[in-house]
Each structure stands twice: as C-alpha cells, then as structure tokens.
Amino acid sequence: MNIQNHILTTLPVFELNDSISKVIDFFVETTYSHVAVTENNIFIGLLSENDLACFESHQKIEQFRYDLESFFVTAETSWLDVLEKFARNEANILPILDEDSLVKGYYDLNHVVSEFIGTPFFTEPGGILVVSKGIKDYSFSEVAQIVESNNTKVLGAFISDSQNDVVHITLKIGASNLNEVTQTFRRYNYNIEFGNTDDQFLEDLKQRSAYLEKYLNV
C-alpha cells in the first residue's frame, strides 16, 4: 500500500518566532488537531488544537516552546506504523520528516484510512471474527493454523485490543467454513468476541435449550 502518494505539501509549517495569531487562524479555518513548528527550518515539535483556548494573538510561538508535542513519521514509515502513530497521539495529521529533520509535508488521517479501506482486508468477500485469549497463550501461527485447517484463508489479522493480559485479535477470513472455524477456535480455548456470520454453535445451543425447557414443562 503506497501512502506516499498522499503526502500533503500545501499545509503550513510555522517558525518559532511567528505570531501565534497565524496558528489561531489555522486552527479556526481547519479541522486539524496539530501543526508543525520549526526553528531555523528544523522540526522541533507540534502545537495542539487542544491548547487553542490558551493562545492569545499577540503572543509568539516561542512562548509555547515547552508545550510542543514531539511525534512524526518519515516517508519510509510503514502504513501500519503511521496508523499507530495517529492513534497513540490522538491526531488527525502527522508531519513527515526527512533525514535532516526538515518537514517534507503531512499525512492526513482521512487519506491514510481511505487507502487502508481499499485493501483486501475490506474489499475481499469473507467474514470478520474477533477472538480473544491470554496474552501468553496465543500465537499468530496457531491462529493461522486454526483457520487454514478448515480449508479457508486468512485475509488479514491484527491485535485490536489488549487489556488485563488478554488480547483481542480481529481476523478477516475467507467466506467458506466460517462456522467450522469458529468452533475450532473454541476447542483451542479462544473466546469468540464477535462474528458477522451466523454462528451455528449458538443456534444449536438455543434450539437445544428450547427443547430442554419444553421437555421440563411437560
């Protein structure tokens, strides 16, 4: 996936001695969360839109030097790491630096996500499963083996949550044998957190429960 085609070069980069009024205008006129600041053209950090209430137009950016946030990517950063950087910093814009710490442009979150949505993870027919297991007990090789042992394919997988030593793994798998895959995960002691297909295991359980209830009421 080539996200380098989405580098924005039209957004401003502010110098430390610029007036804060320029930054205020930028945030008022856009929906971006941050903007890059440089000193002698060298990147030193970002101002956050969250601090807008603290800005006064007569001030210089220099007065906010120690409030600057420090995160960025390079043109070589993989798209997954770019998405992680967006998430970790609660940002919708990322500065892109070269080897000399010069700002070459920005990534816009919407553009990167639109590229991601165009991958086979979303476009190929299949089903989504979210399974969970202890962080010390799972492995991606085992996850792939479970899926492929049921004669279907893994189209994509990633860790979508990790809390209290339990990881949630989101899977996109081929459209065939989805119920068999789900039941095999259960046999390997994975919890099924979500599945967007009919789960025959649960359907059978409901039917048997209804039959038992009817039997006990006779």
LODRENBA-13667 format. One record per atom (N, C-alpha, C): z, x, y; residue in three letters. Coordinates in steps of 0.05 Angstrom, whole numbers, padded with zeros to 5 digits, always signed. Last residue first. Layout:
BEGIN
ZXYALA
...
***
This chain:
BEGIN
+00608-00866-00609VAL
+00601-00887-00629VAL
+00627-00897-00642VAL
+00619-00824-00576ASN
+00625-00851-00566ASN
+00619-00873-00586ASN
+00602-00780-00603LEU
+00631-00783-00600LEU
+00638-00811-00590LEU
+00546-00787-00597TYR
+00558-00787-00623TYR
+00588-00793-00622TYR
+00540-00779-00542LYS
+00532-00805-00554LYS
+00545-00808-00581LYS
+00555-00726-00538GLU
+00570-00746-00523GLU
+00565-00774-00535GLU
+00515-00701-00569LEU
+00543-00700-00578LEU
+00560-00721-00564LEU
+00470-00713-00538TYR
+00472-00724-00565TYR
+00501-00724-00575TYR
+00482-00685-00492ALA
+00479-00714-00490ALA
+00481-00726-00518ALA
+00483-00633-00513SER
+00507-00644-00501SER
+00506-00674-00500SER
+00429-00628-00528ARG
+00450-00628-00549ARG
+00476-00639-00539ARG
+00405-00630-00478GLN
+00398-00651-00498GLN
+00420-00651-00519GLN
+00426-00585-00453LYS
+00431-00611-00442LYS
+00426-00633-00462LYS
+00405-00545-00487LEU
+00434-00548-00484LEU
+00441-00576-00473LEU
+00351-00550-00477ASP
+00361-00556-00504ASP
+00391-00561-00503ASP
+00351-00534-00424GLU
+00342-00560-00430GLU
+00352-00569-00458GLU
+00368-00481-00427LEU
+00385-00500-00413LEU
+00377-00529-00420LEU
+00324-00461-00457PHE
+00352-00458-00467PHE
+00370-00478-00454PHE
+00280-00468-00426GLN
+00283-00485-00449GLN
+00311-00483-00461GLN
+00272-00473-00361ASP
+00287-00456-00379ASP
+00294-00473-00403ASP
+00214-00473-00322ASP
+00232-00488-00339ASP
+00246-00471-00359ASP
+00219-00422-00270THR
+00204-00437-00291THR
+00224-00453-00307THR
+00246-00390-00236ASN
+00230-00411-00223ASN
+00212-00425-00244ASN
+00313-00372-00241GLY
+00287-00372-00254GLY
+00270-00395-00244GLY
+00372-00335-00231PHE
+00351-00352-00220PHE
+00326-00350-00238PHE
+00410-00309-00262GLU
+00418-00320-00236GLU
+00398-00339-00225GLU
+00431-00298-00324ILE
+00407-00308-00311ILE
+00416-00322-00285ILE
+00462-00239-00346ASN
+00465-00266-00335ASN
+00439-00273-00321ASN
+00453-00203-00406TYR
+00447-00206-00378TYR
+00452-00235-00370TYR
+00461-00194-00461ASN
+00484-00198-00444ASN
+00478-00195-00414ASN
+00417-00196-00493TYR
+00425-00169-00485TYR
+00448-00171-00463TYR
+00411-00250-00497ARG
+00420-00236-00521ARG
+00429-00208-00515ARG
+00390-00260-00445ARG
+00417-00270-00452ARG
+00428-00255-00477ARG
+00339-00237-00451PHE
+00358-00225-00432PHE
+00387-00235-00438PHE
+00319-00273-00488THR
+00324-00245-00496THR
+00343-00232-00477THR
+00313-00319-00457GLN
+00332-00319-00479GLN
+00338-00291-00489GLN
+00273-00301-00421THR
+00299-00309-00411THR
+00320-00308-00433THR
+00230-00292-00456VAL
+00241-00270-00441VAL
+00269-00277-00431VAL
+00222-00345-00474GLU
+00230-00324-00493GLU
+00242-00300-00479GLU
+00204-00368-00426ASN
+00229-00377-00438ASN
+00240-00357-00459ASN
+00156-00340-00418LEU
+00178-00337-00398LEU
+00205-00346-00410LEU
+00106-00333-00443ASN
+00131-00328-00458ASN
+00155-00325-00439ASN
+00064-00314-00387SER
+00068-00322-00415SER
+00096-00316-00425SER
+00058-00294-00336ALA
+00063-00322-00338ALA
+00069-00331-00367ALA
+00094-00233-00321GLY
+00071-00248-00328GLY
+00078-00277-00336GLY
+00146-00228-00270ILE
+00135-00222-00296ILE
+00111-00240-00301ILE
+00186-00199-00225LYS
+00162-00215-00226LYS
+00149-00208-00252LYS
+00256-00197-00216LEU
+00233-00190-00232LEU
+00210-00209-00227LEU
+00313-00170-00188THR
+00293-00190-00185THR
+00267-00180-00198THR
+00377-00160-00208ILE
+00351-00149-00210ILE
+00331-00171-00208ILE
+00440-00146-00183HIS
+00421-00167-00188HIS
+00393-00155-00187HIS
+00498-00113-00209VAL
+00472-00112-00195VAL
+00456-00137-00202VAL
+00566-00103-00198VAL
+00546-00120-00211VAL
+00520-00119-00195VAL
+00607-00080-00168ASP
+00597-00066-00192ASP
+00578-00083-00209ASP
+00610-00114-00123ASN
+00632-00113-00143ASN
+00622-00102-00170ASN
+00540-00120-00115GLN
+00567-00126-00105GLN
+00586-00125-00129GLN
+00476-00119-00098SER
+00495-00102-00113SER
+00522-00106-00100SER
+00409-00144-00101ASP
+00437-00146-00092ASP
+00454-00128-00109ASP
+00359-00130-00118SER
+00360-00147-00095SER
+00389-00152-00085SER
+00323-00079-00143ILE
+00351-00087-00140ILE
+00353-00104-00115ILE
+00259-00101-00171PHE
+00276-00085-00152PHE
+00304-00096-00152PHE
+00194-00104-00198ALA
+00223-00106-00202ALA
+00237-00090-00181ALA
+00132-00129-00224GLY
+00148-00117-00203GLY
+00177-00122-00208GLY
+00108-00145-00270LEU
+00091-00141-00247LEU
+00105-00129-00223LEU
+00114-00133-00336VAL
+00129-00131-00312VAL
+00110-00126-00289VAL
+00084-00177-00384LYS
+00084-00153-00368LYS
+00103-00156-00344LYS
+00094-00197-00454THR
+00086-00202-00426THR
+00091-00177-00410THR
+00115-00195-00506ASN
+00086-00196-00501ASN
+00079-00206-00473ASN
+00168-00186-00510ASN
+00160-00214-00512ASN
+00130-00217-00504ASN
+00175-00134-00498SER
+00179-00141-00527SER
+00171-00170-00531SER
+00172-00133-00443GLU
+00148-00126-00458GLU
+00150-00132-00488GLU
+00225-00149-00429VAL
+00201-00164-00420VAL
+00178-00159-00439VAL
+00255-00108-00453ILE
+00261-00136-00459ILE
+00236-00153-00452ILE
+00234-00062-00429GLN
+00231-00066-00458GLN
+00236-00095-00465GLN
+00250-00069-00375ALA
+00221-00069-00382ALA
+00217-00074-00412ALA
+00306-00065-00383VAL
+00294-00089-00372VAL
+00265-00091-00379VAL
+00309-00012-00403GLU
+00317-00034-00420GLU
+00305-00061-00410GLU
+00292+00016-00358SER
+00277+00019-00382SER
+00284-00004-00402SER
+00331+00003-00321PHE
+00305-00009-00317PHE
+00288-00006-00342PHE
+00395-00016-00347SER
+00375+00004-00342SER
+00348-00009-00338SER
+00465-00033-00343TYR
+00437-00039-00343TYR
+00420-00014-00341TYR
+00518-00017-00340ASP
+00508-00027-00365ASP
+00478-00033-00366ASP
+00539-00005-00291LYS
+00539+00017-00311LYS
+00525+00009-00337LYS
+00537-00053-00264ILE
+00520-00030-00254ILE
+00519-00007-00274ILE
+00529-00111-00305GLY
+00546-00090-00294GLY
+00529-00065-00286GLY
+00476-00157-00285LYS
+00492-00142-00305LYS
+00509-00121-00291LYS
+00428-00209-00276SER
+00450-00192-00267SER
+00465-00180-00290SER
+00362-00230-00256VAL
+00382-00226-00276VAL
+00404-00207-00265VAL
+00315-00273-00235VAL
+00336-00256-00224VAL
+00358-00254-00246VAL
+00245-00281-00242LEU
+00271-00282-00254LEU
+00290-00264-00239LEU
+00186-00314-00229ILE
+00207-00298-00218ILE
+00233-00303-00233ILE
+00122-00311-00262GLY
+00147-00324-00256GLY
+00167-00304-00244GLY
+00052-00315-00245GLY
+00074-00307-00262GLY
+00099-00321-00253GLY
-00007-00289-00213PRO
+00008-00311-00226PRO
+00030-00301-00244PRO
-00003-00244-00157GLU
-00009-00248-00185GLU
+00006-00273-00196GLU
+00021-00241-00106THR
-00005-00254-00109THR
-00012-00260-00138THR
+00070-00214-00106PHE
+00068-00241-00096PHE
+00042-00255-00104PHE
+00059-00167-00132PHE
+00085-00179-00137PHE
+00085-00208-00128PHE
+00011-00148-00112PRO
+00010-00165-00137PRO
+00037-00178-00143PRO
+00017-00156-00039THR
+00018-00140-00064THR
+00017-00159-00088THR
+00022-00184+00008GLY
-00005-00182-00004GLY
-00006-00166-00030GLY
+00073-00177+00024ILE
+00067-00203+00012ILE
+00039-00202-00001ILE
+00068-00127+00049PHE
+00083-00129+00024PHE
+00076-00155+00009PHE
+00042-00141+00095GLU
+00028-00123+00076GLU
+00041-00125+00049GLU
+00081-00171+00119SER
+00055-00184+00112SER
+00039-00167+00093SER
+00120-00132+00127VAL
+00125-00153+00108VAL
+00099-00167+00100VAL
+00094-00102+00168VAL
+00100-00090+00142VAL
+00105-00111+00120VAL
+00091-00140+00209HIS
+00067-00128+00198HIS
+00071-00116+00171HIS
+00145-00152+00219ASN
+00127-00173+00210ASN
+00101-00162+00198ASN
+00165-00102+00238LEU
+00174-00113+00212LEU
+00155-00134+00202LEU
+00124-00052+00263ASP
+00134-00079+00268ASP
+00141-00091+00241ASP
+00132+00016+00276TYR
+00126-00005+00256TYR
+00139-00030+00265TYR
+00105+00055+00331TYR
+00125+00039+00318TYR
+00114+00023+00295TYR
+00090+00123+00350GLY
+00086+00095+00351GLY
+00109+00080+00337GLY
+00105+00175+00353LYS
+00077+00170+00350LYS
+00070+00141+00351LYS
+00150+00214+00387VAL
+00146+00186+00378VAL
+00116+00181+00377VAL
+00167+00278+00361LEU
+00153+00262+00381LEU
+00148+00234+00370LEU
+00189+00313+00326SER
+00206+00292+00336SER
+00194+00278+00360SER
+00151+00344+00301ASP
+00164+00355+00325ASP
+00182+00335+00339ASP
+00129+00315+00260GLU
+00146+00338+00253GLU
+00160+00351+00277GLU
+00136+00248+00289ASP
+00121+00269+00276ASP
+00140+00293+00270ASP
+00164+00182+00278LEU
+00164+00209+00290LEU
+00146+00228+00275LEU
+00165+00116+00296ILE
+00153+00135+00276ILE
+00151+00162+00290ILE
+00215+00066+00303PRO
+00199+00087+00314PRO
+00189+00106+00292PRO
+00213-00002+00284LEU
+00221+00025+00276LEU
+00203+00046+00290LEU
+00238-00068+00289ILE
+00219-00048+00299ILE
+00230-00020+00292ILE
+00278-00100+00276ASN
+00251-00110+00271ASN
+00229-00092+00282ASN
+00340-00084+00243ALA
+00320-00080+00264ALA
+00294-00094+00256ALA
+00386-00071+00213GLU
+00382-00098+00225GLU
+00363-00097+00248GLU
+00388-00025+00186ASN
+00394-00023+00214ASN
+00390-00050+00229ASN
+00375-00038+00134ARG
+00400-00024+00139ARG
+00408-00025+00168ARG
+00323-00061+00140ALA
+00346-00077+00131ALA
+00373-00064+00139ALA
+00291-00018+00157PHE
+00293-00043+00173PHE
+00318-00058+00166PHE
+00299+00016+00113LYS
+00308+00024+00140LYS
+00310+00000+00159LYS
+00274-00014+00072GLU
+00303-00008+00071GLU
+00314-00001+00098GLU
+00221-00011+00090LEU
+00234-00037+00089LEU
+00265-00034+00088LEU
+00214+00045+00084VAL
+00211+00032+00111VAL
+00225+00005+00111VAL
+00218+00050+00030ASP
+00239+00063+00047ASP
+00237+00052+00075ASP
+00171+00023+00016LEU
+00197+00013+00007LEU
+00220+00024+00023LEU
+00132+00055+00038TRP
+00136+00028+00049TRP
+00162+00016+00040TRP
+00152+00123+00052SER
+00141+00102+00035SER
+00148+00074+00046SER
+00135+00165+00106THR
+00156+00149+00093THR
+00143+00126+00077THR
+00097+00191+00135GLU
+00097+00195+00106GLU
+00118+00179+00091GLU
+00108+00180+00187ALA
+00083+00168+00176ALA
+00082+00171+00146ALA
+00179+00169+00187THR
+00155+00185+00193THR
+00131+00170+00181THR
+00231+00132+00222VAL
+00215+00139+00198VAL
+00193+00158+00207VAL
+00299+00125+00246PHE
+00270+00128+00250PHE
+00257+00132+00223PHE
+00359+00121+00285PHE
+00344+00117+00259PHE
+00314+00117+00266PHE
+00411+00119+00322SER
+00393+00140+00312SER
+00382+00133+00285SER
+00428+00087+00384GLU
+00428+00088+00355GLU
+00406+00108+00345GLU
+00465+00104+00442LEU
+00440+00103+00428LEU
+00444+00104+00398LEU
+00510+00110+00471ASP
+00507+00085+00457ASP
+00482+00083+00441ASP
+00506+00155+00500TYR
+00524+00156+00476TYR
+00525+00129+00461TYR
+00471+00140+00541ARG
+00464+00161+00522ARG
+00480+00160+00497ARG
+00475+00107+00583PHE
+00479+00095+00557PHE
+00472+00115+00534PHE
+00462+00135+00628GLN
+00489+00125+00627GLN
+00495+00112+00599GLN
+00407+00143+00622GLU
+00425+00165+00617GLU
+00454+00156+00614GLU
+00382+00099+00643ILE
+00386+00100+00614ILE
+00406+00122+00606ILE
+00416+00080+00703LYS
+00396+00096+00689LYS
+00403+00095+00659LYS
+00424+00017+00739GLN
+00433+00040+00724GLN
+00410+00055+00712GLN
+00408-00029+00763HIS
+00409-00005+00780HIS
+00417+00020+00764HIS
+00411-00070+00725SER
+00385-00059+00732SER
+00386-00034+00749SER
+00455-00062+00671GLU
+00452-00070+00700GLU
+00428-00055+00710GLU
+00475-00083+00606PHE
+00457-00069+00624PHE
+00457-00080+00652PHE
+00504-00115+00573CYS
+00518-00092+00586CYS
+00501-00078+00607CYS
+00469-00149+00550ALA
+00489-00161+00568ALA
+00504-00139+00584ALA
+00441-00116+00514LEU
+00428-00126+00538LEU
+00448-00136+00559LEU
+00455-00098+00465ASP
+00471-00088+00488ASP
+00460-00098+00515ASP
+00419-00118+00430ASN
+00446-00129+00429ASN
+00463-00120+00453ASN
+00375-00086+00434GLU
+00375-00110+00450GLU
+00402-00124+00450GLU
+00391-00016+00438SER
+00391-00042+00423SER
+00391-00065+00442SER
+00356+00045+00443LEU
+00373+00025+00456LEU
+00369-00002+00440LEU
+00355+00102+00401LEU
+00344+00076+00408LEU
+00365+00060+00423LEU
+00341+00174+00407GLY
+00354+00150+00397GLY
+00341+00125+00406GLY
+00311+00218+00420ILE
+00340+00222+00418ILE
+00355+00197+00408ILE
+00249+00252+00416PHE
+00265+00228+00409PHE
+00294+00235+00407PHE
+00223+00286+00471ILE
+00235+00289+00444ILE
+00253+00265+00439ILE
+00207+00284+00524ASN
+00188+00274+00503ASN
+00199+00276+00474ASN
+00253+00294+00551ASN
+00232+00314+00552ASN
+00212+00309+00528ASN
+00280+00249+00510GLU
+00288+00268+00531GLU
+00268+00291+00530GLU
+00270+00179+00496THR
+00265+00207+00492THR
+00277+00223+00515THR
+00281+00119+00459VAL
+00287+00135+00483VAL
+00283+00165+00477VAL
+00254+00057+00434ALA
+00259+00086+00432ALA
+00264+00099+00459ALA
+00287-00005+00425VAL
+00265+00011+00437VAL
+00273+00040+00438VAL
+00299-00065+00386HIS
+00305-00038+00396HIS
+00281-00026+00411HIS
+00281-00116+00373SER
+00310-00110+00372SER
+00318-00084+00384SER
+00233-00157+00407TYR
+00241-00134+00392TYR
+00271-00128+00394TYR
+00209-00197+00433THR
+00229-00205+00414THR
+00239-00182+00398THR
+00198-00189+00505THR
+00190-00187+00477THR
+00213-00197+00459THR
+00217-00194+00556GLU
+00190-00202+00552GLU
+00181-00201+00523GLU
+00268-00174+00554VAL
+00265-00201+00563VAL
+00237-00211+00555VAL
+00260-00121+00539PHE
+00274-00139+00520PHE
+00270-00168+00528PHE
+00232-00102+00585PHE
+00220-00100+00558PHE
+00233-00120+00539PHE
+00269-00110+00626ASP
+00243-00124+00627ASP
+00230-00124+00599ASP
+00308-00073+00610ILE
+00314-00101+00612ILE
+00289-00118+00611ILE
+00279-00026+00616VAL
+00288-00034+00589VAL
+00295-00064+00589VAL
+00274-00024+00670LYS
+00249-00025+00654LYS
+00256-00034+00625LYS
+00326-00020+00687SER
+00312-00045+00694SER
+00286-00047+00677SER
+00343+00030+00678ILE
+00350+00011+00657ILE
+00335-00016+00663ILE
+00297+00081+00696SER
+00315+00060+00704SER
+00319+00040+00681SER
+00295+00144+00661ASP
+00283+00119+00670ASP
+00305+00099+00679ASP
+00316+00190+00638ASN
+00320+00186+00667ASN
+00307+00161+00678ASN
+00299+00187+00585LEU
+00328+00184+00591LEU
+00333+00179+00621LEU
+00241+00146+00577GLU
+00254+00172+00581GLU
+00282+00167+00591GLU
+00216+00100+00527PHE
+00229+00106+00553PHE
+00241+00134+00553PHE
+00156+00076+00505VAL
+00178+00094+00498VAL
+00190+00103+00525VAL
+00122+00013+00493PRO
+00132+00035+00509PRO
+00153+00052+00495PRO
+00067-00001+00449LEU
+00094-00007+00459LEU
+00105+00017+00473LEU
+00019+00016+00427THR
+00018+00003+00454THR
+00046-00003+00465THR
+00016+00031+00376THR
+00017+00053+00396THR
+00018+00042+00425THR
+00038+00015+00312LEU
+00033+00005+00339LEU
+00036+00028+00359LEU
+00010+00020+00248ILE
+00025+00034+00269ILE
+00017+00024+00297ILE
-00017-00001+00205HIS
-00002-00020+00223HIS
+00015-00006+00244HIS
-00037+00036+00172ASN
-00056+00021+00188ASN
-00043+00003+00208ASN
+00006+00052+00142GLN
-00001+00068+00166GLN
-00022+00055+00183GLN
+00012+00024+00097ILE
+00023+00011+00121ILE
+00017+00028+00146ILE
-00020+00015+00042ASN
-00023+00032+00065ASN
-00013+00019+00091ASN
+00000+00017-00024MET
+00000+00000+00000MET
+00000+00018+00025MET
***
